[in-house]
Amino acid sequence: MQRKSSAAPIRRQTQTLAVAAAGAALFWLIGMPLPLLLGPMFACLAFALGGAQLKGVKPVSEAMRTVLGVAVGASVTPELLERVGSMAISVALVPLFVFFIGLFGYPYFRRICGFDRATAYYSAMPGGLQDMILFGEEAGGNVRALSLVHATRVLVIVSIMPALLAVMFGMRLDNPPGEPIGTIPPHELLIMVGCALVGWLGGKKIGLFGAAILGPLALAAVASLAGLIHHRPPAESILAAQFFIGLGVGVQYVGITMGEVRRVVIAALGYCAILAVLSVIFAEAVHFLGVAPQVEALLAFAPGGQAEMVVLAIVAGADMAFVVTHHLVRLIVVIAGAPLAARWLR
């Protein structure tokens, strides 16, 4: 009996990998953009809505995020540091951006959607999915609703942004994610692996939020500034990261009921419309001030997940450091405000 129960999760994970691989293959065959990200995401979403008991491969998915952390850190160069001052204006707008999201998002979920105070607040805050679920649970919120709201937020943004970039800016989104593994010096590969593992595990040990991305990012940035690495992680690893990130978003909908679709997912879609309007307003303001091109400004103020935004920045050929800096500040603002919000909610 014990052997049967331990084998069940492995069967579900194997089934999930097969579904994700089929989705990636289908999207590649029909010429869709980002097939390794969107294919697994929509395939797992479709099977989850159909009642399939899929299961993510959490350790592997988390390990894949370290690749993106190293990719961003490797783009932190002395030339970039010279431009930090030019980001000050747009970075200063991020707290205001979060304030307006809360100003419109909280009443929307509380008054229009009928969520309780804790669930409404943490549904409205554009933080990381795991962070918002944890804080919301501690404040007495509905964990399932929080999970579905934030999964839908990420799903919608990751689905719409490629089409938006292709239609509005004529981008092909086929920039190579990196160089083939055979062209990168072996000693640099070893340094990258070290940055990924030490940054991830060390970050978790000290309680760093988003440790899988931010820990490797910090160490890779130091290595890049010291002249130890001159390349991003190999293309193969970044493509693998796309696959597992897409899979991870899709499986969030496992076990969803029609009642949850009607009440929570539709509410989340309305919230995404609010986010879209605010994101465009702030992105246009940043572009108008001459701080950044439209693509970078839009990616910087699109409140998706860190990992997903890194992938989009890579394939769009955008300034990853600019984009990630703004998302990092957004997460810091949201998380720093969580204790104050918890006191108010009580």
ZAMARGU-4260 file (C-alpha; in steps of 0.2 Angstrom, whole numbers, plus 5000, padded with zeros to 4 digits):
<rodrens>
0) 5000/5000/5000 | 5014/5012/5005 | 5023/5007/4988 | 5007/5012/4978 | 5005/5029/4987
5) 5024/5033/4984 | 5023/5028/4966 | 5007/5039/4962 | 5016/5056/4963 | 5029/5049/4951
10) 5016/5043/4939 | 5007/5060/4939 | 5023/5069/4936 | 5028/5058/4922 | 5010/5061/4914
15) 5013/5080/4917 | 5030/5080/4908 | 5022/5070/4893 | 5007/5083/4892 | 5020/5098/4893
20) 5031/5090/4880 | 5016/5087/4868 | 5010/5105/4870 | 5028/5111/4866 | 5029/5100/4851
25) 5012/5106/4845 | 5016/5125/4847 | 5032/5122/4838 | 5024/5113/4823 | 5011/5127/4821
30) 5024/5141/4822 | 5018/5149/4838 | 5030/5161/4848 | 5039/5154/4863 | 5033/5136/4860
35) 5043/5129/4875 | 5035/5142/4887 | 5017/5144/4880 | 5015/5126/4874 | 5018/5117/4891
40) 5008/5131/4899 | 4992/5129/4889 | 4993/5110/4887 | 4994/5108/4906 | 4980/5121/4908
45) 4969/5112/4896 | 4972/5095/4905 | 4970/5103/4922 | 4953/5110/4917 | 4948/5093/4910
50) 4951/5085/4927 | 4968/5078/4925 | 4978/5076/4941 | 4994/5083/4935 | 5008/5087/4947
55) 5023/5099/4945 | 5041/5094/4947 | 5045/5107/4960 | 5063/5104/4964 | 5067/5104/4945
60) 5057/5119/4942 | 5065/5128/4956 | 5082/5123/4949 | 5078/5130/4932 | 5074/5147/4940
65) 5092/5148/4945 | 5097/5148/4927 | 5087/5164/4924 | 5095/5171/4940 | 5112/5168/4933
70) 5107/5175/4916 | 5102/5191/4923 | 5117/5192/4935 | 5128/5189/4920 | 5121/5205/4911
75) 5126/5216/4926 | 5142/5224/4919 | 5152/5239/4923 | 5144/5247/4908 | 5127/5244/4916
80) 5132/5252/4932 | 5136/5268/4923 | 5118/5268/4918 | 5110/5265/4935 | 5107/5284/4938
85) 5096/5285/4923 | 5085/5272/4930 | 5081/5282/4946 | 5066/5291/4939 | 5057/5275/4933
90) 5062/5265/4948 | 5055/5279/4959 | 5038/5276/4950 | 5037/5258/4956 | 5030/5261/4973
95) 5017/5273/4966 | 5013/5260/4953 | 5010/5247/4968 | 5000/5260/4977 | 4988/5263/4963
100) 4986/5244/4960 | 4981/5242/4978 | 4970/5258/4977 | 4960/5250/4963 | 4963/5231/4966
105) 4957/5230/4984 | 4940/5238/4982 | 4937/5228/4966 | 4940/5211/4975 | 4932/5217/4992
110) 4916/5226/4986 | 4913/5219/4968 | 4919/5201/4970 | 4914/5199/4988 | 4931/5193/4995
115) 4935/5194/5013 | 4948/5208/5018 | 4963/5197/5019 | 4960/5188/5002 | 4955/5204/4994
120) 4971/5213/4999 | 4983/5199/4995 | 4974/5195/4979 | 4977/5214/4974 | 4995/5214/4978
125) 5006/5210/4963 | 5019/5200/4973 | 5026/5183/4970 | 5013/5169/4970 | 5021/5159/4985
130) 5024/5175/4995 | 5006/5181/4993 | 4999/5164/4997 | 5010/5163/5013 | 5006/5181/5019
135) 4987/5179/5015 | 4986/5162/5024 | 4994/5170/5039 | 4981/5184/5038 | 4967/5172/5037
140) 4964/5173/5018 | 4957/5160/5006 | 4973/5151/5000 | 4964/5142/4985 | 4957/5159/4979
145) 4974/5168/4981 | 4983/5154/4971 | 4970/5155/4957 | 4970/5174/4956 | 4989/5175/4955
150) 4991/5160/4943 | 4978/5168/4932 | 4988/5185/4933 | 5004/5177/4927 | 4995/5166/4914
155) 4986/5181/4906 | 5002/5192/4906 | 5013/5178/4899 | 5000/5174/4886 | 4996/5192/4880
160) 5014/5200/4881 | 5021/5190/4866 | 5006/5194/4855 | 5008/5212/4861 | 5026/5213/4857
165) 5024/5205/4840 | 5009/5215/4834 | 5013/5232/4842 | 5032/5232/4840 | 5034/5220/4825
170) 5046/5209/4836 | 5049/5191/4831 | 5053/5185/4848 | 5066/5173/4841 | 5082/5180/4848
175) 5093/5166/4853 | 5092/5164/4872 | 5110/5161/4873 | 5125/5153/4865 | 5126/5134/4863
180) 5134/5125/4877 | 5149/5120/4867 | 5154/5138/4863 | 5156/5143/4881 | 5172/5141/4890
185) 5171/5126/4903 | 5178/5136/4917 | 5164/5149/4915 | 5151/5135/4915 | 5158/5129/4931
190) 5157/5146/4939 | 5139/5148/4933 | 5135/5132/4941 | 5143/5137/4957 | 5134/5154/4957
195) 5117/5145/4954 | 5119/5132/4968 | 5128/5142/4981 | 5116/5157/4978 | 5100/5146/4978
200) 5105/5136/4993 | 5113/5150/5003 | 5098/5161/4999 | 5086/5149/5006 | 5096/5147/5021
205) 5096/5165/5026 | 5077/5166/5021 | 5079/5177/5005 | 5063/5179/4996 | 5064/5172/4978
210) 5080/5164/4983 | 5081/5153/4967 | 5082/5168/4956 | 5090/5182/4968 | 5103/5172/4976
215) 5111/5166/4959 | 5108/5183/4952 | 5118/5192/4966 | 5133/5179/4964 | 5133/5180/4945
220) 5133/5199/4945 | 5148/5199/4957 | 5157/5186/4945 | 5152/5197/4930 | 5159/5213/4937
225) 5175/5204/4942 | 5177/5198/4924 | 5176/5180/4929 | 5161/5177/4917 | 5157/5185/4900
230) 5142/5174/4894 | 5125/5170/4899 | 5120/5152/4903 | 5120/5141/4888 | 5104/5142/4877
235) 5100/5124/4881 | 5098/5128/4899 | 5087/5143/4896 | 5076/5134/4885 | 5074/5120/4898
240) 5069/5134/4911 | 5056/5140/4899 | 5048/5123/4898 | 5047/5120/4917 | 5041/5138/4920
245) 5027/5135/4908 | 5022/5118/4915 | 5022/5126/4933 | 5010/5139/4928 | 4998/5127/4920
250) 4997/5115/4934 | 4991/5128/4946 | 4974/5125/4939 | 4973/5106/4945 | 4957/5102/4954
255) 4948/5118/4949 | 4929/5118/4950 | 4916/5127/4939 | 4911/5137/4955 | 4929/5143/4956
260) 4930/5147/4938 | 4914/5157/4939 | 4919/5166/4956 | 4938/5167/4956 | 4945/5165/4939
265) 4932/5178/4931 | 4936/5190/4945 | 4955/5188/4942 | 4952/5192/4923 | 4943/5208/4928
270) 4958/5212/4939 | 4970/5209/4925 | 4961/5222/4915 | 4964/5234/4929 | 4983/5229/4929
275) 4984/5231/4910 | 4977/5249/4911 | 4989/5254/4925 | 5004/5246/4917 | 5002/5255/4900
280) 5000/5271/4909 | 5016/5270/4919 | 5025/5262/4904 | 5020/5276/4893 | 5025/5289/4907
285) 5043/5281/4908 | 5044/5281/4889 | 5038/5299/4888 | 5051/5305/4901 | 5064/5297/4889
290) 5070/5285/4902 | 5068/5269/4892 | 5062/5263/4875 | 5043/5257/4875 | 5048/5238/4875
295) 5058/5239/4890 | 5046/5251/4899 | 5032/5239/4895 | 5041/5224/4901 | 5047/5233/4917
300) 5029/5238/4922 | 5020/5222/4917 | 5017/5214/4934 | 5020/5196/4929 | 5032/5184/4939
305) 5050/5187/4939 | 5055/5171/4930 | 5042/5174/4916 | 5047/5192/4913 | 5066/5187/4912
310) 5061/5174/4898 | 5051/5188/4889 | 5066/5200/4891 | 5078/5187/4884 | 5068/5182/4869
315) 5063/5201/4865 | 5082/5206/4866 | 5077/5219/4879 | 5088/5226/4893 | 5086/5212/4906
320) 5095/5222/4920 | 5082/5236/4917 | 5067/5225/4917 | 5072/5214/4932 | 5077/5229/4943
325) 5060/5236/4942 | 5052/5219/4946 | 5063/5217/4960 | 5059/5234/4967 | 5040/5230/4965
330) 5042/5214/4975 | 5052/5222/4989 | 5038/5236/4990 | 5024/5223/4991 | 5034/5212/5004
335) 5039/5226/5015 | 5021/5232/5016 | 5015/5215/5021 | 5018/5216/5040 | 5009/5233/5040
340) 4995/5226/5030 | 4993/5211/5041 | 4992/5223/5056 | 4978/5233/5048 | 4969/5217/5042
345) 4968/5211/5060
</rodrens>
